[in-house]
Structures are given as C-alpha cells and as structure tokens.
C-alpha cells in the first residue's frame, strides 16, 4: 500500500447523482470526478456545468480556472491563497445546492458543419499509416476505416453515415489538441463504438473527423491521432485569427456545451470552404444560439421508440464487436 492517498474527500451517491471523488492532481489542482468507473453519461456533464457555473458566481479568491469535461472537472487554484480543503468545501456547497438535473437549462450553441465522407485527404492518412506504420492493419479495409466501423457495430457503412448525420454531437469539454472538443451522440440509437488505432497514426489532415470509443473528434490541425477516420469537415481552428469567426480566439468551439450537426456535402465543397476561411476569409459559419432543456431531453430518452431502438442497436453492436478483428 502506498502512503500517499490521492482521494482527499468524497460525497456519497444520492438519487440524483453518483458518488463524487475529490482527487489531488498536483500542488495547485483538484480533480472532481463523478464515480470510480469510466462511463458515458451526458447527465454527468450537464450537472458538472451547473456546478461550474455556481462556483464561478461565488468568485472564490485563489481559484484560477476550471476545466469541465464529461465526468470530471479540474480546478486550478493557487495553494498560497486557498487551501485544498477550503476549495473542496466550496465545491461541495455548490454541488449540494443542485437538486435535480431535470430543472437545468443549459446554454448550447448548435454548430452546423459540412462533412465529406471518404475524402481524399483522410484516405491519404490511412494509406500512409498502412505504408509507414502497420501494413496489415485490419481497420483499413479498402484503404479506409468506415467498413471497419460498420463491422464493429454490426451494421452497414450507410448505417454508420446515417448515425453520424442523424444526431446532435454534444461537446463535454475541449482538449487533446488546441481547439479540439470531445463530442458524444445525444441520440442513444446513434451511439456507435469503435476501438482506436493500434498503434496510432503519425499524420492526420486538418479537418479530419474520427471516432474513438463513442467519442467524436474534429482534428483542428495536421497531427498524429488514433481515432477511426470517416471524413473531413471545415476549419475549426485558425492560429492566424484572420477570419471574422476567429478574431477574438483561434477556436471555434466553446469549452463545453456546444452541439454539432453534420450535413453531407462533396469534397469539392469542403475544399471551396477552406479557401474561403483561410485565404479569402469570407465564409460564414452556421451557428445558432440555443439551449438544452434537460427535462425535454430526458423525455426524449424515455420515449419507447428511442429506448427500443437503442436496445436493438446495442444487441447488433455486441454481435459485431465479437466478430470484428481486434486491434
């Protein structure tokens, strides 16, 4: 047994939420986690945002910033100004003031992004991976990842495309790479799951869109990566900050709460938009100010057709995952 204990404190589970863990994450960081087990539960993220908002309203001296995510929030603080214990007490107070998630209304922009499936740039990334990293990679069927994604989920490539287009993708927080967001399907009937590349790629083009586990990611710049690729979207990051959308910050996404809605277009249309974002800077992004009314979302999840569709898909998914080649 180690003499060090990283869990500083806890809040017991209630009917409204799971157990909360307060973890030491460095001299000036505390990570607040919802439960011991990894899980994809958007209600955790909704609650984290509500608590995060209440904490910021208090204006705690010594609290520098917060980094909310799907099931955790990282609190960055100055230990010379506020002690970990006092900060935890303030977080507990905010947490216990949240009664029911049903009453929450969350600010949530809807960002419509065009996407081209099976485009030449992401095909190039797959081809380079086979040539330079793993020639026998079973996820690179016909030089692409879509077929493997379909195998893992017991469905067809067309089914995969429809699932990508038919749901909103909720951003639980930004990370991994500058400007990136971690997006999750809001419709459980569209919750595909795929393993990551093994080992990862050494190159991925700007704008590539991929999935790892159940999480979707849009690659903001050319970089490495391990998510299964299926298409390419428009710029979501601009370091030069020349385009009006990026004048105040180089990132398209807010730290959490945004929703993506994909619409299929041709690769030529994607290339055209790139020129009008990075060069001519006259492309207008389609962004709608909106809200998530949690009660309405819970009613959607409880609808019989949604529950049955999700259960049926989960059964097909389990069969597909059992048969698909392992990475």
C-alpha positions as CSV (number, residue, x, y, z in Angstrom):
1,X,0.0,0.0,0.0
2,X,1.2,3.5,-0.9
3,X,1.5,6.1,1.9
4,X,0.1,8.6,-0.5
5,X,-3.7,9.0,-0.9
6,X,-4.9,10.9,-3.9
7,X,-8.6,10.9,-3.0
8,X,-8.8,13.7,-0.5
9,X,-12.5,13.6,0.1
10,X,-15.8,12.3,-1.2
11,X,-19.5,13.0,-1.4
12,X,-21.8,9.9,-1.2
13,X,-24.1,9.0,-4.0
14,X,-27.7,10.2,-3.9
15,X,-30.8,9.5,-6.1
16,X,-29.8,12.5,-8.2
17,X,-26.1,11.6,-8.9
18,X,-23.3,9.1,-8.4
19,X,-20.6,9.4,-5.8
20,X,-18.2,12.3,-6.2
21,X,-14.5,12.0,-5.7
22,X,-12.1,14.9,-4.9
23,X,-8.6,13.9,-6.2
24,X,-5.3,15.6,-5.6
25,X,-4.0,16.4,-9.1
26,X,-0.8,18.3,-8.3
27,X,0.2,21.2,-5.9
28,X,-2.4,23.5,-7.5
29,X,-5.0,21.2,-8.9
30,X,-8.0,19.2,-7.6
31,X,-9.9,16.9,-10.0
32,X,-13.6,16.3,-9.1
33,X,-14.8,13.0,-10.6
34,X,-18.2,11.5,-10.9
35,X,-17.9,7.9,-9.8
36,X,-15.0,5.5,-9.9
37,X,-15.9,3.9,-13.2
38,X,-15.4,5.3,-16.7
39,X,-18.8,6.0,-18.2
40,X,-20.6,8.0,-21.0
41,X,-23.4,9.7,-19.2
42,X,-24.3,13.2,-20.5
43,X,-26.3,14.0,-17.4
44,X,-22.9,14.0,-15.5
45,X,-21.7,16.7,-17.9
46,X,-24.9,18.7,-17.5
47,X,-24.5,18.6,-13.7
48,X,-20.8,19.5,-13.9
49,X,-21.6,22.6,-16.0
50,X,-24.3,23.7,-13.4
51,X,-21.9,23.3,-10.5
52,X,-19.1,25.0,-12.5
53,X,-21.4,28.0,-13.1
54,X,-22.3,28.3,-9.4
55,X,-18.6,28.1,-8.4
56,X,-17.8,30.9,-10.8
57,X,-20.6,33.1,-9.4
58,X,-19.1,32.8,-5.9
59,X,-15.8,34.4,-7.2
60,X,-13.5,32.3,-4.9
61,X,-10.2,34.0,-4.2
62,X,-7.4,31.8,-5.3
63,X,-9.4,29.9,-7.9
64,X,-7.6,30.4,-11.3
65,X,-9.7,28.4,-13.8
66,X,-11.8,25.3,-14.3
67,X,-11.6,22.6,-17.0
68,X,-15.0,20.8,-17.2
69,X,-15.3,17.5,-19.1
70,X,-17.6,14.6,-19.5
71,X,-17.5,13.2,-15.9
72,X,-14.9,15.4,-14.2
73,X,-13.9,19.0,-13.6
74,X,-10.3,20.1,-13.0
75,X,-9.9,23.0,-10.6
76,X,-6.7,25.1,-10.9
77,X,-6.0,27.1,-7.8
78,X,-3.2,29.0,-6.0
79,X,-2.4,27.0,-2.9
80,X,-0.8,30.1,-1.3
81,X,-4.2,31.8,-1.4
82,X,-6.7,29.0,-0.7
83,X,-6.2,25.6,0.8
84,X,-7.4,22.4,-0.9
85,X,-9.7,21.7,2.0
86,X,-11.4,25.2,1.7
87,X,-11.8,24.8,-2.0
88,X,-13.3,21.4,-1.7
89,X,-15.8,22.8,0.9
90,X,-16.8,25.5,-1.6
91,X,-17.3,22.9,-4.4
92,X,-19.3,20.7,-2.0
93,X,-21.5,23.6,-1.2
94,X,-22.2,24.3,-4.9
95,X,-22.8,20.6,-5.6
96,X,-25.3,20.2,-2.8
97,X,-27.2,23.2,-3.9
98,X,-28.1,21.4,-7.2
99,X,-31.3,19.5,-6.5
100,X,-32.5,17.9,-9.8
101,X,-30.9,17.8,-13.2
102,X,-34.5,17.9,-14.6
103,X,-34.7,21.6,-13.9
104,X,-31.5,22.5,-15.7
105,X,-31.4,24.6,-18.9
106,X,-28.0,24.7,-20.5
107,X,-26.7,27.3,-23.0
108,X,-25.8,25.3,-26.1
109,X,-24.9,26.6,-29.5
110,X,-25.8,24.5,-32.5
111,X,-22.9,24.5,-35.0
112,X,-23.8,23.0,-38.4
113,X,-20.7,21.6,-40.0
114,X,-20.5,20.3,-43.6
115,X,-18.7,16.9,-44.0
116,X,-17.4,15.0,-47.0
117,X,-17.3,11.2,-46.4
118,X,-14.4,9.2,-47.8
119,X,-12.5,12.3,-49.0
120,X,-9.0,12.1,-50.5
121,X,-7.1,13.7,-47.6
122,X,-8.3,11.2,-44.9
123,X,-7.8,8.4,-47.4
124,X,-4.2,9.6,-47.7
125,X,-3.8,9.5,-44.0
126,X,-5.0,5.8,-44.0
127,X,-2.7,4.9,-46.9
128,X,0.3,6.5,-45.1
129,X,-0.5,4.6,-42.0
130,X,-0.5,1.3,-43.9
131,X,2.7,2.2,-45.7
132,X,4.7,3.6,-42.7
133,X,3.2,2.0,-39.6
134,X,1.1,-1.1,-40.0
135,X,0.6,-2.7,-43.4
136,X,-1.7,-5.4,-42.0
137,X,-4.0,-3.1,-40.1
138,X,-7.4,-4.8,-40.1
139,X,-9.2,-1.5,-39.6
140,X,-8.0,-0.2,-43.0
141,X,-10.5,-2.1,-45.2
142,X,-10.3,-0.9,-48.9
143,X,-8.0,2.0,-47.7
144,X,-10.5,3.4,-45.3
145,X,-12.0,3.0,-41.8
146,X,-15.7,3.1,-42.5
147,X,-16.0,-0.6,-43.3
148,X,-14.3,-1.5,-40.0
149,X,-16.5,0.9,-38.1
150,X,-19.5,-0.9,-39.6
151,X,-18.1,-4.3,-38.7
152,X,-17.6,-3.3,-35.0
153,X,-21.2,-2.1,-34.8
154,X,-23.0,-4.9,-36.6
155,X,-24.3,-2.6,-39.3
156,X,-23.6,-1.3,-42.8
157,X,-21.5,1.7,-43.9
158,X,-24.7,3.5,-44.9
159,X,-26.0,2.9,-41.3
160,X,-22.8,4.5,-39.9
161,X,-23.2,7.6,-42.1
162,X,-26.8,8.0,-41.1
163,X,-25.9,7.8,-37.5
164,X,-23.3,10.4,-37.9
165,X,-25.8,12.7,-39.6
166,X,-28.9,12.0,-37.6
167,X,-27.9,13.0,-34.1
168,X,-26.5,16.1,-32.4
169,X,-23.0,15.7,-31.0
170,X,-22.6,17.2,-27.6
171,X,-19.3,18.8,-26.5
172,X,-18.4,17.8,-23.0
173,X,-15.1,19.8,-23.0
174,X,-12.1,20.8,-25.0
175,X,-8.8,19.1,-25.0
176,X,-6.2,16.7,-26.6
177,X,-5.2,19.3,-29.1
178,X,-5.6,23.1,-29.3
179,X,-9.3,23.9,-30.2
180,X,-10.4,20.2,-30.1
181,X,-13.7,19.1,-28.5
182,X,-14.9,15.8,-27.1
183,X,-18.3,15.1,-28.7
184,X,-20.8,12.5,-27.8
185,X,-24.0,11.4,-29.5
186,X,-27.2,12.7,-27.9
187,X,-29.4,10.0,-29.5
188,X,-28.6,6.6,-28.0
189,X,-29.6,4.9,-31.2
190,X,-26.6,6.5,-32.8
191,X,-24.0,5.5,-30.1
192,X,-21.5,3.6,-32.3
193,X,-18.4,2.4,-30.5
194,X,-15.0,1.6,-32.1
195,X,-11.5,0.9,-30.8
196,X,-8.7,3.3,-31.5
197,X,-5.8,2.7,-33.9
198,X,-3.1,0.4,-32.5
199,X,-0.6,1.9,-32.8
200,X,-1.6,5.5,-33.6
201,X,-1.1,7.3,-36.9
202,X,1.7,9.7,-37.3
203,X,-0.3,12.1,-39.6
204,X,-3.9,13.2,-39.8
205,X,-5.0,16.1,-42.0
206,X,-6.7,19.3,-40.7
207,X,-10.4,18.9,-40.6
208,X,-10.4,15.1,-40.4
209,X,-13.3,13.7,-38.3
210,X,-12.9,10.4,-36.4
211,X,-14.3,8.4,-33.5
212,X,-12.6,6.5,-30.7
213,X,-14.8,4.6,-28.3
214,X,-18.0,6.6,-28.5
215,X,-16.3,10.0,-28.7
216,X,-16.1,12.0,-31.9
217,X,-13.3,14.5,-32.6
218,X,-12.6,17.0,-35.3
219,X,-8.9,17.4,-35.9
220,X,-8.0,21.1,-35.8
221,X,-4.6,20.9,-37.4
222,X,-2.4,18.3,-39.1
223,X,-1.3,16.0,-36.3
224,X,-1.0,12.4,-35.2
225,X,-4.0,10.6,-33.9
226,X,-5.7,7.3,-33.2
227,X,-9.4,7.7,-33.9
228,X,-11.1,5.8,-36.8
229,X,-11.4,8.3,-39.7
230,X,-14.5,8.6,-41.9
231,X,-14.5,12.1,-43.4
232,X,-13.4,15.7,-43.4
233,X,-15.0,18.9,-42.3
234,X,-14.2,22.6,-42.5
235,X,-11.7,24.5,-40.3
236,X,-12.5,24.7,-36.6
237,X,-9.2,26.4,-35.6
238,X,-7.2,29.3,-37.1
239,X,-4.0,30.3,-35.4
240,X,-3.6,33.4,-37.6
241,X,-7.1,34.6,-36.5
242,X,-7.7,36.3,-39.8
243,X,-11.3,35.1,-40.4
244,X,-14.0,37.1,-38.5
245,X,-15.1,33.9,-36.7
246,X,-11.7,33.6,-35.1
247,X,-11.0,37.3,-34.4
248,X,-11.4,37.0,-30.7
249,X,-10.0,33.5,-30.2
250,X,-8.5,30.9,-32.6
251,X,-11.0,28.2,-31.5
252,X,-14.5,27.6,-32.9
253,X,-15.8,25.6,-30.0
254,X,-16.8,26.9,-26.6
255,X,-15.2,24.9,-23.7
256,X,-18.3,22.8,-23.3
257,X,-22.0,22.7,-24.2
258,X,-21.8,23.2,-28.0
259,X,-23.7,20.8,-30.2
260,X,-22.5,19.7,-33.7
261,X,-24.9,18.8,-36.5
262,X,-23.3,17.4,-39.6
263,X,-24.6,17.8,-43.2
264,X,-23.1,15.8,-46.1
265,X,-21.5,17.7,-49.0
266,X,-19.0,16.9,-51.7
267,X,-15.2,17.1,-51.2
268,X,-15.2,20.0,-53.7
269,X,-17.4,22.0,-51.4
270,X,-15.1,21.3,-48.5
271,X,-12.1,22.5,-50.5
272,X,-14.0,25.6,-51.6
273,X,-14.8,26.5,-47.9
274,X,-11.2,26.0,-46.9
275,X,-10.2,28.6,-49.4
276,X,-12.9,31.0,-48.1
277,X,-11.8,30.5,-44.5
278,X,-8.0,30.6,-44.6
279,X,-7.5,32.7,-47.7
280,X,-10.5,34.9,-48.6
281,X,-11.9,34.8,-45.1
282,X,-15.5,35.5,-46.3
283,X,-17.2,32.1,-45.4
284,X,-20.0,32.5,-42.9
285,X,-20.2,29.8,-40.2
286,X,-23.7,28.5,-39.4
287,X,-24.0,28.9,-35.6
288,X,-27.3,29.1,-33.8
289,X,-27.7,30.3,-30.2
290,X,-29.8,27.7,-28.4
291,X,-30.4,25.9,-25.1
292,X,-30.7,22.3,-23.9
293,X,-33.8,21.9,-21.7
294,X,-32.8,18.9,-19.8
295,X,-36.3,17.9,-18.9
296,X,-37.2,17.7,-22.6
297,X,-34.1,15.7,-23.3
298,X,-34.9,13.2,-20.6
299,X,-38.4,12.8,-22.1
300,X,-36.8,12.1,-25.5
301,X,-34.6,9.4,-23.9
302,X,-37.6,7.9,-22.2
303,X,-39.7,7.6,-25.4
304,X,-40.5,3.9,-26.2
305,X,-39.2,4.1,-29.8
306,X,-35.9,5.6,-28.6
307,X,-35.4,3.0,-25.9
308,X,-36.3,0.1,-28.2
309,X,-34.1,1.5,-31.0
310,X,-31.1,1.9,-28.6
311,X,-31.6,-1.7,-27.2
312,X,-31.8,-3.2,-30.7
313,X,-28.7,-1.4,-31.8
314,X,-26.8,-2.4,-28.7
315,X,-27.6,-6.1,-29.5
316,X,-26.3,-5.7,-33.1
317,X,-23.3,-3.9,-31.8
318,X,-22.4,-6.6,-29.3
319,X,-22.5,-9.2,-32.1
320,X,-20.5,-7.0,-34.4
321,X,-17.8,-6.3,-31.8
322,X,-17.4,-10.0,-31.1
323,X,-16.8,-10.8,-34.8
324,X,-14.7,-7.7,-35.8
325,X,-10.9,-8.2,-36.0
326,X,-9.1,-7.0,-32.8
327,X,-6.7,-4.1,-33.0
